[in-house]
Amino acid sequence: MIKYVIKRILLMLMVFMIIISMCFVLVKLLPDKPAEQFGKDMELIKMRRELLGYNKPLIQQYFIFVQRSLLGMDWGISETLYPMSDVWGKFMEKMPATVIVNLYTMIFSVPLGLMFGIYAALKKNKWQDHVISTAVMVFVSVPSYVYAFLIQYWLCFKWKIFPPQMDAGYDYLSWSMFKSMVPAILALGFGTIAGLTRYVRAELTEVLTSDYLLLARTKGLSRAQTTVRHALRNAMVPVFPMILGEFIGIMSGSLIIEGIFGIPGVGPLYVGAVGTTPPDYNFFMLLTAFYTIIGLTSGIVVDLSYGFIDPRIRMGSKK
Amino acid sequence: MSEKTKYEQLPASAFERVPMEGRMHDKKLESKPVGYFRDAFNRFCRNKSSVVAAIIILMLVLYSIVVPWLCQNNYTRALTDTMYLNYGKLPPKVEGLEWMGFSGTEVITVNENDFYKLRAIADETGLDPIVEIIAGPYQDPSFNGKGKATMYYDLRVDEYYRMGMMYMTVTQQEYDAIQAWQDEHQIQIIFPAITDSKQSDANIWYKADKKGKPTLSKVDKDGDGFLELTNIYKTTTPTDTSYHSTMRIAADNDPEKPLAYARKTGTSSAPGYVIRVSKYNYFQYRYGFEPAFVFGTNANGQDIFTRLASGARFSFLLAIGISAINLFIGAIYGAIEGYYGGAVDLVMERVSDVLSGVPFMVVTTLFQLHLAKQVGPVWSLLFAFVLTGWIGMAARVRMQFYRFKGQEYILAARTLGAGDFRLMFKHIFPNSLGTIITGTVLVIPGVIFSESSLTYLGIVNLESSTRTSVGTMLANGRGYLSTDPYIILFPALFISLLEISFNLFGNGLRDAFNPSLRGTE
């Protein structure tokens, strides 16, 4: 098991290095001429770039990059998006907003998703199941930004229950801040709830019709007992890794929703870094590395957690 | 038990002797043979929601093909004619569908001055913008008791009539042409010029101060409870006919002092006229029909109905192209991986591992930065989709190949001398067709969704004078969400409907091709 985990992690690091090296080369091949602007000292920029090694050969720059950025967490200084501020510092400053909004979303949507899924599975092919399944179909399909527009229009503009944008500042745990986050949490939550409901329902219906449940019933267990002790535990085997994967994914957040509700998170940072002319390549490299590592890690954690949750699943075995 | 005994005691008469002479044949099947696809189709047709979804998709596709092709509109004429810019933010209006909200009206709150302006438009043009006075006049609720409180009205107004007047500068020929059209159709387009040339708002034909506050005469001649406005129309002499209009407004009844319908500008060799025209009526002159936009117009005055159709057509074409390319690459890649296995598989899997590890947004961004200048944003977006899009398809095909390559019929075919290529594409590939078709269809909504998100975020810019996409329309309508929600409503509705029906359709396809998977979602 441990051998397999180490193998997977090493493989992941290899994939990560290949991706990040490719991106580095591709970014360095792009023209990176600072835009001239009133009040900007071009000579100074040139001198700074010379000192930072922008004019060295590419391979040398690459080693500097690996040493300083990947290993030393020094991702340079922003040139266009937030001029003269430290990229890593700015990134860490934006991180909490994204994490907290997505954390709230998970906290409220995971139990609801599980609940609806279990309920639909228990009431399979009755009207309750049909209602839930239809709603799930709609909510899974409709893009999250459409809910965001609807929520913003009805709840924020028409009925004025919530502010249309998230409050500024860093006081993330205050009540008014929470209230201003609610629209974003709702918009993010619908899709998660629907996806989870669908998944739980599918798994649970499969387990509920299996033979060992029939055996448990014939041995005299009540329906509730079989469901909670036998069916649910087995149905959770594939569901749990999925939830775990989403928990890791929360850090990458949602670009569109963050933009719509003005959440000062990581998403707008990426859009901003790409949107300026010339693009802010330091931010771009950091965010590329970040999104890549989030994606790869969540994949691995999902895979490995199967083995931890259900000992019957032997990871990495040949047969 | 009883059945068994019965069989043992069957009488001899129940048997028939086999004729020894002649040959005996199996009975010919009377029913038609049902092939794989026929079978799948029958199963699909039994799934009602999927059939409905398929019909909806078909209608959306038809809409996106037929509408841009049939409707000549301000969108296609955008390059030469910028008149549409004057008709921005008109809400949806369809005659006969007023009860569904397609009435062209909106509820607004105006202050007293604007209320009088609306009434002035009604008085002058005869097109009354005020459909209903919901509340008012009432005092400003935030009034602090100092000075005079502003009075407000809540109104339901017809946005088409509310457009009112605009100033235009036209040449002699255009002026004559409008005059001739007026006489023919008996619709007043040109309204009298006003004396106060500093007044920038073309709608104010009455005595008012610089802020547009009307000077009201204290007599209510109509007796309708509202005070009268005094006009400030410019007059001319009966001899100077160059300012005249053959069609006149009702107030123009003094033969000694006829009203002037234009102000002259330009040089003597190239005279121009500054005229006040009714936007609503001018539209009829210009385009030959009364303005009524099914889905309304956006902030730039472009018709959303045709624009959405063009955007949808673009999205469909892009998605279908990408899914075809993905199918091609993915099928070949997956076939080679699955068929040869071993070291080949390992190496090829690592390649797709690396590619699928790159976040899609980063791929798109890099392609845009590198290629958008050379090949345009559309092609670089297509390349980005293709670069990582085929991986899913390849994985699917690979699985199928692993499933089938060890089976006996493959061994038999190989023994008979079939080559690798023949085994792969003649014997194994057709077995995986069902999953492949389902996968290919389900790529389409995914591509449309990603494309709309990327264009919405502005990472990809597809907007140009001849092209648009659903995501761009969403992004453009975003700023008007609180005031003109219909601009964003119809693109959002379109994409939601499309995603729902494609998901239902895809589920139906999967159930039809792989009945064993039914109900797993």
Interface residues (C-beta under 8 A of the other chain):
Chain A: V15 F16 I18 I19 M22 C23 L26 V27 L29 L30 M137 V138 V140 S141 V142 P143 Y145 V146 F149 Q152 Y153 F157 P164 R198 A202 T205 E206 L255 I256 G259 I260 Y270 V271 V274 G275 P279 F284 T288 Y291 T292 G295 L296
Chain B: R350 D353 V354 G357 V358 P359 M361 V362 T365 L366 L369 H370 P445 F449 S452 S453 Y456 L457 G458 I459 L474 R478 L481 S482 P485 I488 A492 I495 S496 E499 I500 F502 N503 L504 G519 T520 E521
